[in-house]
Amino acid sequence: MTLEIHDQYLPEKQLQLLQFLREFYQKNGAMPRLNAITEELGASNKAALDLIDAFEKKGRLRRDGDV
């Protein structure tokens, strides 16, 4: 995944997701699995996927490969 975000314009949950993705990637060199995202956000799979989809639709996140 590639992140291109302007943080100040994001709703709170999207900002929380972005911060988690950045920190996780910096620490692990890879993006987290869905279960790690849902645990971090305290959200359902659908809610987490909706946030990811919103980033994709805005052109701010891109999935590579089979993700």
C-alpha angles and dihedrals in degrees: 000000000000121000123210106164139158097210101198092066097054128104114244097261092048090050090049090051092047093051091049093049092049095048094044093049093048091050099040106024090233138070120262125257119251094259091058090050094049091048092050094047097038086232138130122257089255093051092049092047090049090055091048091047090051089055090049094049090051089051091241098116131034127195116222122209121337096343 
